Amino acid sequence: MIRVSGLAHIGVRVSDFEDSINFYLQLGFKKIRDDQEECVVVLKHPCGVEINLLDSVTFDNFGRNVLMDETLRYAGFTHMALQVKDIYQAETATRSMGIEITEGPVTFGDGSIAIFFRDPDRNVIELSQPGEMH
């Protein structure tokens, strides 16, 4: 068994560093590293979640997310879920930032409630409030 102690970071391929940085800054992330040589910008949220933005898009698929917007279903990570304490406060804050909520609030079988939206490259982000079963 590998003794995993946590999630180190999430890598997100982006088409425009500035658009993506500004988007994630709105969500409370802070830029902690900008390495032009490695073509990576590292953002960290006060809760500990770290995102590595990778500037390496060679084809934008006409603005469609290949994992979520295509008829064919490819294997891969489909979304990132960030936990929040109050989904309704998060929904209000998200809307006030001008971010379009694409789904939700949705209540799942485990009692969790979530909303979904997209980043500038159409990557899906879920904000999730744990249910009472957690």
N, C-alpha and C positions, 0 to 999 in steps of 0.2 A: 504494500500500500504506500502511496505517496502522501506524505503528511502536509497537505495544503493548509496554509495558515490564513489565507484570505485572498481577495481579488486584487492583483497588482495594478492593472489598468485595463481600459477598453480602448482598442484601436479603431479609429473611425477614418476611413478614406474620404477626403473632401475635395471639392472642385475649386473652392475659393477660401483661403485661410481667413481673410478678414470677415467675410459673411459668417463663417462658422464660429470664429472666435467671438464676434459680437453676439451671436445667438446664445452660445453657452454662457457668456458673461451674464446675460439676462437671467439665466437660471441659477446664478449664484456662484459659478465657477470662477476661479482666478487663474490668470496665466502665470505659470511658475517656470517655464522654460520655452525658449524660442531658438531652435537650432536649425539655421539655414542650411548647414552642411548636410545634416541628416534629413532635412525636409520634414521636421516634426515640430509641432507646438504642443506642449503639455499643459493641460488645464487640471486644476484640482478643486474639488468642492470642499467646503469646511467639514462636511460629514465624512470625508475620507475618500470619496470616489474620485478616481483619476482617469482622465481621457487623454489619449494621444491622438491628435489630429494629424493625419498624414496627407500631404499635398502630392498625391500621385495619381489623380484621375486622368485617364487617357481617352475615355469615352463616357459621356454623361447619359447614355441610353435615352436620349430625348427627354430628360427630366423625369424618368421613371425609375423606381427602385426595383431592381431585378428580382429581389426576393419577395417583395410584397405587392407589386403592381402588375406583374406578368401573369398570363394565363398558365404558362408552364410553371411548375413548382420545383425550384432548385433547393438543394440542401444548403444550410448555412444559418447563421444567427439572424433572427428576424427583427429583434428589437432589444432595447435596453429599458429596464424597469427601475425607476428610482422610487424609493419608499418615502412617503410623506405621512405626517401625523394627521392632517386634516385635508381630505381630498376636495372638499368644497371651498376651502380657503385657497388651495392650490389652483382649482379651476378658475376662481375669480382673478387670481394673480396672473395666470396664464392668459386669460382673455384680455386683461388690462394691458398686457405687453403687446397685444395685437397678434398673438399666436393663435392660429385656427385650431380648434379642437376637432379632430377627425372622428372621434368616437368617445362616447361616455357622457356622464358617469355610468359605468357598467358595474353591476354587482355579480361576483362570481360565486360558485358553489361553496367555496371556503369562507365566504363572508367578506372577502376583500372587495374594495371598490376602486375602480381605476378610470383614468381618462387617458386618451392617446392623442398625440400630435406628431408633426414631422419637423425635422431640422431642415436647413436650407438645401441639403442634398436628398431630401425625402426619406432619410433614415427615421424609423419609428421610435418614439420615446413614449414610455408609459410612466405615469405617476400613479403609484399604488398605495392605498391606505390599507394596512393589514386588517383582516377580519378578526372577530373575537376568538376564532379557533386557533390563531397563531400564538 
